[in-house]
Amino acid sequence: MSRGFLLFTLVSFLVTPYVTAQVNLTYPSNVPDGVVYVDDNYFGISWELQVVNLIMGNSPDAIPVPLQNYLKNVRARMSNPLRMRIGGNSLDNSYYVPTQVPMINGTVDNVNYTPITYGPIFLDTIVRLGDIIGGSQWDVGLGLIHVADGNNTVNLAVTAAQKLGNRLDAFLLGNEPDLYSSHGLRPGQANYTVQNYIDDYANILGQIHSIPELVNVPMGGPTICCFWDLYTLLTNGYLGAFRAYLKYLTIQHYPQNNCFNTTPTFDLGYFTNHANVVGLSTWNIQGVQVAQQAGLNVSMSEFNSVSCGGYPGVSNTFGALLWTIDYVLQLASLGYTSAYIHTREPGVTYNLFDPPAANLDQNTPGWTTGAPYHSLLFVTEALHSAAGGMAVVDVQAPSPTTAANSVAAYALYPTPNPSIARMPPTRFVIINYAANGPLNFTFNQNNTGVYPTTGGIMSIGTVTVKQLTAASLTTNANITWAGQVVDGGGNMQGAVTNTTVTGCGGATGCTISVPGPGAVVVYLDGPDSSISNAPSTAGPNGADPSASETSTDEVPAASFDPGYLNGKARHRNAKWMISQSSFTALTTMPSTLDNFDDPQQPDSLFLLAFTSRLPLQTYSQNPSARSSLSSMESTELEDRRYSLFGPDADETPAQTGQSILPVWPEELQYAEETSSASPRRPVLPELRLPVTPVHAKFGEAEDTAPQSPTRAKIWITKTARKIFLARKVV
């Protein structure tokens, strides 16, 4: 295999004139055999159930605007739904109460084994949060500690599957079972063994599979963290018993803990050493390789710098941020397909972000952005690809003798183009842990790049560089990514600053600087132009006092799989919940949409939930912020009907007028009902967008396409009334 070359120059700023040292870096010119390609949503967020209400609010209607903005920033940098996991020790040891109205009842503790109770509104809230930010997929923990009360676990699984629908990525059964004995969670049992765990897993999995809708639900495990050897667990029966049901092999691991208020073994110096990152990533590597050979996705379902909340001076620093980037890319280079950074209640040192107080008003400004949050922006943008995943290769960068193990470098390779069997790298990530100045490196004519869209090899002439910077390894302030900072409302402030370097294809090459400390993404292919900052609120300290989740500038369409409509979904004809804010409708998904009188077919309530995800048109030349059905002209109604159901036979192409009105079910608002015969009329948000309408054509039954302005109004009014009645029931 041929190898390319980059020339590094370290510049050390001393009291005396700086000394320059040169370091050569080699990298494979083609992606090596066996490397796993990861999607751009590889890096996700793990939430502790016990405290989720302290971050997300107590209901779907109370999700803080700053939280929405923080997550939108990450979602905007990927082409896939944002991965999130909810679980932890608190879920494993707690009880789901289907009739409980409050999200969480119980107290917060550091070790997270104090039992709580939680109600279904937590599922409504995470669904709503994911839809607000533009799409999410969830790994949901299921309890294994109370194995004698498996019915409680099954009840949660049924409800979660219904409410999340295709947002459900997998259930993770149990959490850190290798700690059950040492934490006193198996009283009367001196040693909780691997075989005991396999028996418990089989017991609860069998109860889950007794529910027809859950027979094929994707599962994950064993989610061990500390004491058990993964290879022994897998080869002593776990893999043989459960391989057919597992989507993920899950483990979670921290370098050290702060669970008992003791001084951690490692200070910040441990985290700013690339050799330590490599060593940590190989924990249980033999078992990871066995899982990969069995065709399983391997997930680091929870990690951070120091378990049980972090440690001051370590977890809340720029150094820990650089370590996080290094660690998740190192895991990707070893074949992990996902990794989740853990976050907890307000005030915890390693958190991604913190609200200003426990009393969360959804418009509260003044949130604190934790240093680790920026790792999500950096890694997700580095891996962003609309045309497949990226392979990550540690190129084993040597470090200058003055700063051992202070450099980490990764080459990123795009998914192969059909015309090219193997692709050269299109990006590099370079991390400089040294705090004594920038690291300079040179591209020259020996390097080649690639345009992934065409597959054509080119000589590098120009590269683009994005920098992650801060004043020191120990700071948590004024961290910039591509020239921007994150304010207390979760908004990206300032203009994006990319550095363009030309002349890189010449004999002498070009020099690119990596700040010290800092990190860069070097784009040989150019940053994806589709990446942009998410829409955000505006106002004092980043929060808009008049904002709510339904008045956000842009709310992308909810996640929805059309496969459910044509019978291609995994759970055909299973009952699923469509939940948008307080609007919830329970319906039965059909295999076809032919006979609307058939009780197995959806009624117009479901049709509206589906078709309203399509753009709606209006000919109006004077669009207002809101336009009520009660004041619509017949032509407006007909135009909206047209965009849903296609033209009538007598309509001409000239009648395809061209203002677009996107409508989302969660944005339907209702006036007070004035009489029993008059339904609340929806108020629809109006916006002009350059979107081509999608036409959905249905049959000629009662609830299908209205063929006149009068019938259009009857059809919409009747459908709105059904929504109103559904809201009253819920």
Secondary structure as the mmCIF struct_conf table of DSSP 4:
data_model
#
loop_
_struct_conf.conf_type_id
_struct_conf.id
_struct_conf.beg_label_comp_id
_struct_conf.beg_label_asym_id
_struct_conf.beg_label_seq_id
_struct_conf.end_label_comp_id
_struct_conf.end_label_asym_id
_struct_conf.end_label_seq_id
STRN STRN1 ARG A 3 SER A 12
BEND BEND1 VAL A 15 THR A 16
HELX_LH_PP_P HELX_LH_PP_P1 PRO A 17 TYR A 18
STRN STRN2 VAL A 19 PRO A 28
BEND BEND2 SER A 29 ASN A 30
HELX_LH_PP_P HELX_LH_PP_P2 VAL A 31 PRO A 32
TURN_TY1_P TURN_TY1_P1 ASP A 33 GLY A 34
HELX_LH_PP_P HELX_LH_PP_P3 VAL A 35 VAL A 36
STRN STRN3 TYR A 37 VAL A 38
TURN_TY1_P TURN_TY1_P2 ASP A 40 ASN A 41
STRN STRN4 PHE A 43 GLU A 48
HELX_RH_3T_P HELX_RH_3T_P1 LEU A 49 VAL A 51
HELX_RH_AL_P HELX_RH_AL_P1 VAL A 52 MET A 56
BEND BEND3 ASN A 58 SER A 59
HELX_RH_3T_P HELX_RH_3T_P2 PRO A 60 ALA A 62
HELX_RH_AL_P HELX_RH_AL_P2 VAL A 65 ARG A 75
TURN_TY1_P TURN_TY1_P3 ALA A 76 ARG A 77
BEND BEND4 SER A 79 ASN A 80
HELX_LH_PP_P HELX_LH_PP_P4 PRO A 81 PRO A 81
STRN STRN5 LEU A 82 GLY A 87
BEND BEND5 GLY A 88 GLY A 88
HELX_RH_AL_P HELX_RH_AL_P3 ASN A 89 ASP A 92
TURN_TY1_P TURN_TY1_P4 ASN A 93 ASN A 93
BEND BEND6 SER A 94 SER A 94
STRN STRN6 TYR A 95 TYR A 96
TURN_TY1_P TURN_TY1_P5 PRO A 98 THR A 99
BEND BEND7 PRO A 102 MET A 103
STRN STRN7 ILE A 104 ASN A 105
BEND BEND8 GLY A 106 GLY A 106
BEND BEND9 ASN A 110 VAL A 111
BEND BEND10 THR A 114 THR A 114
STRN STRN8 THR A 117 TYR A 118
TURN_TY1_P TURN_TY1_P6 PRO A 120 PRO A 120
HELX_RH_AL_P HELX_RH_AL_P4 ILE A 121 ILE A 133
TURN_TY1_P TURN_TY1_P7 GLY A 134 GLY A 134
STRN STRN9 SER A 136 LEU A 142
TURN_TY1_P TURN_TY1_P8 ILE A 145 HIS A 146
HELX_RH_3T_P HELX_RH_3T_P3 VAL A 147 ASP A 149
HELX_RH_AL_P HELX_RH_AL_P5 GLY A 150 LEU A 164
HELX_RH_3T_P HELX_RH_3T_P4 GLY A 165 ARG A 167
STRN STRN10 LEU A 168 LEU A 173
BEND BEND11 ASN A 175 ASN A 175
HELX_RH_3T_P HELX_RH_3T_P5 PRO A 177 LEU A 179
TURN_TY1_P TURN_TY1_P9 TYR A 180 GLY A 184
BEND BEND12 ARG A 186 ARG A 186
TURN_TY1_P TURN_TY1_P10 PRO A 187 GLY A 188
BEND BEND13 ALA A 190 ALA A 190
HELX_RH_AL_P HELX_RH_AL_P6 VAL A 194 HIS A 209
TURN_TY1_P TURN_TY1_P11 SER A 210 SER A 210
BEND BEND14 ILE A 211 ILE A 211
HELX_RH_3T_P HELX_RH_3T_P6 PRO A 212 LEU A 214
TURN_TY1_P TURN_TY1_P12 VAL A 215 ASN A 216
STRN STRN11 MET A 219 ILE A 224
BEND BEND15 CYS A 226 TRP A 228
HELX_RH_AL_P HELX_RH_AL_P7 LEU A 230 LEU A 233
HELX_RH_PI_P HELX_RH_PI_P1 LEU A 234 TYR A 238
HELX_RH_AL_P HELX_RH_AL_P8 LEU A 239 PHE A 242
HELX_RH_3T_P HELX_RH_3T_P7 ARG A 243 TYR A 245
STRN STRN12 LEU A 246 GLN A 252
BEND BEND16 PRO A 255 PRO A 255
STRN STRN13 GLN A 256 ASN A 257
TURN_TY1_P TURN_TY1_P13 CYS A 259 PHE A 260
BEND BEND17 ASN A 261 ASN A 261
BEND BEND18 THR A 265 THR A 265
HELX_RH_AL_P HELX_RH_AL_P9 LEU A 268 PHE A 271
TURN_TY1_P TURN_TY1_P14 THR A 272 THR A 272
HELX_RH_AL_P HELX_RH_AL_P10 HIS A 274 SER A 281
TURN_TY1_P TURN_TY1_P15 THR A 282 ASN A 284
HELX_RH_AL_P HELX_RH_AL_P11 ILE A 285 GLN A 293
TURN_TY1_P TURN_TY1_P16 ALA A 294 GLY A 295
STRN STRN14 ASN A 297 PHE A 303
BEND BEND19 SER A 305 SER A 305
STRN STRN15 VAL A 306 SER A 307
TURN_TY1_P TURN_TY1_P17 CYS A 308 GLY A 309
TURN_TY1_P TURN_TY1_P18 PRO A 312 ASN A 316
BEND BEND20 THR A 317 THR A 317
HELX_RH_AL_P HELX_RH_AL_P12 PHE A 318 SER A 333
TURN_TY1_P TURN_TY1_P19 LEU A 334 GLY A 335
STRN STRN16 SER A 338 THR A 343
BEND BEND21 GLU A 345 GLU A 345
TURN_TY1_P TURN_TY1_P20 PRO A 346 GLY A 347
TURN_TY1_P TURN_TY1_P21 THR A 349 TYR A 350
BEND BEND22 LEU A 352 LEU A 352
STRN STRN17 PHE A 353 ASP A 354
BEND BEND23 PRO A 356 ASN A 359
TURN_TY1_P TURN_TY1_P22 GLN A 362 ASN A 363
STRN STRN18 THR A 368 THR A 369
TURN_TY1_P TURN_TY1_P23 ALA A 371 PRO A 372
HELX_RH_AL_P HELX_RH_AL_P13 TYR A 373 LEU A 383
TURN_TY1_P TURN_TY1_P24 ALA A 386 ALA A 387
BEND BEND24 GLY A 388 GLY A 388
STRN STRN19 MET A 390 ASP A 394
TURN_TY1_P TURN_TY1_P25 THR A 401 THR A 402
BEND BEND25 ALA A 403 ALA A 403
TURN_TY1_P TURN_TY1_P26 ALA A 404 ASN A 405
STRN STRN20 VAL A 407 PRO A 414
HELX_LH_PP_P HELX_LH_PP_P5 THR A 415 ASN A 417
TURN_TY1_P TURN_TY1_P27 PRO A 418 SER A 419
BEND BEND26 ALA A 421 ARG A 422
STRN STRN21 ARG A 427 ASN A 432
BEND BEND27 ALA A 435 GLY A 437
STRN STRN22 LEU A 439 PHE A 443
TURN_TY1_P TURN_TY1_P28 GLN A 445 ASN A 446
STRN STRN23 THR A 448 TYR A 451
TURN_TY1_P TURN_TY1_P29 PRO A 452 GLY A 455
STRN STRN24 GLY A 456 SER A 459
STRN STRN25 THR A 462 THR A 469
BEND BEND28 ALA A 471 ALA A 471
TURN_TY1_P TURN_TY1_P30 LEU A 473 THR A 474
BEND BEND29 ALA A 477 ASN A 478
STRN STRN26 THR A 480 TRP A 481
TURN_TY1_P TURN_TY1_P31 ALA A 482 GLY A 483
STRN STRN27 GLN A 484 GLN A 484
STRN STRN28 VAL A 485 VAL A 486
TURN_TY1_P TURN_TY1_P32 GLY A 488 GLY A 489
BEND BEND30 GLY A 490 GLY A 490
STRN STRN29 MET A 492 GLN A 493
BEND BEND31 GLY A 494 GLY A 494
STRN STRN30 THR A 499 THR A 502
TURN_TY1_P TURN_TY1_P33 CYS A 504 GLY A 505
BEND BEND32 GLY A 506 THR A 508
STRN STRN31 CYS A 510 VAL A 514
BEND BEND33 GLY A 516 PRO A 517
STRN STRN32 GLY A 518 TYR A 523
BEND BEND34 LEU A 524 ASP A 525
TURN_TY1_P TURN_TY1_P34 SER A 529 SER A 530
HELX_LH_PP_P HELX_LH_PP_P6 ASN A 533 PRO A 535
BEND BEND35 GLY A 539 GLY A 539
HELX_RH_3T_P HELX_RH_3T_P8 PRO A 540 GLY A 542
TURN_TY1_P TURN_TY1_P35 PRO A 545 SER A 546
TURN_TY1_P TURN_TY1_P36 GLU A 549 THR A 550
BEND BEND36 SER A 551 ASP A 553
HELX_LH_PP_P HELX_LH_PP_P7 PRO A 556 SER A 559
TURN_TY1_P TURN_TY1_P37 PRO A 562 PRO A 562
HELX_RH_AL_P HELX_RH_AL_P14 GLY A 563 ASN A 566
TURN_TY1_P TURN_TY1_P38 GLY A 567 GLY A 567
BEND BEND37 ALA A 569 ALA A 569
TURN_TY1_P TURN_TY1_P39 ARG A 570 ASN A 573
STRN STRN33 LYS A 575 GLN A 580
TURN_TY1_P TURN_TY1_P40 SER A 581 SER A 582
STRN STRN34 PHE A 583 THR A 588
BEND BEND38 SER A 591 SER A 591
BEND BEND39 ASP A 594 ASP A 594
TURN_TY1_P TURN_TY1_P41 PHE A 596 ASP A 597
BEND BEND40 ASP A 598 ASP A 598
TURN_TY1_P TURN_TY1_P42 PRO A 599 GLN A 600
BEND BEND41 GLN A 601 GLN A 601
HELX_RH_AL_P HELX_RH_AL_P15 SER A 604 THR A 611
TURN_TY1_P TURN_TY1_P43 SER A 612 ARG A 613
BEND BEND42 LEU A 614 LEU A 614
STRN STRN35 PRO A 615 THR A 618
BEND BEND43 GLN A 621 ASN A 622
BEND BEND44 ALA A 625 ALA A 625
STRN STRN36 ARG A 626 SER A 628
HELX_RH_3T_P HELX_RH_3T_P9 LEU A 629 SER A 631
HELX_RH_AL_P HELX_RH_AL_P16 SER A 634 PHE A 645
TURN_TY1_P TURN_TY1_P44 ALA A 649 ASP A 650
HELX_RH_3T_P HELX_RH_3T_P10 PRO A 653 GLN A 655
STRN STRN37 SER A 659 PRO A 662
HELX_RH_3T_P HELX_RH_3T_P11 PRO A 665 GLU A 667
STRN STRN38 GLN A 669 TYR A 670
HELX_LH_PP_P HELX_LH_PP_P8 ALA A 671 GLU A 673
STRN STRN39 SER A 675 SER A 675
TURN_TY1_P TURN_TY1_P45 SER A 676 ALA A 677
STRN STRN40 SER A 678 SER A 678
HELX_LH_PP_P HELX_LH_PP_P9 PRO A 679 ARG A 681
STRN STRN41 PRO A 682 PRO A 685
BEND BEND45 GLU A 700 ALA A 701
TURN_TY1_P TURN_TY1_P46 GLU A 702 ASP A 703
BEND BEND46 THR A 704 THR A 704
BEND BEND47 SER A 708 SER A 708
HELX_RH_AL_P HELX_RH_AL_P17 PRO A 709 VAL A 729
#
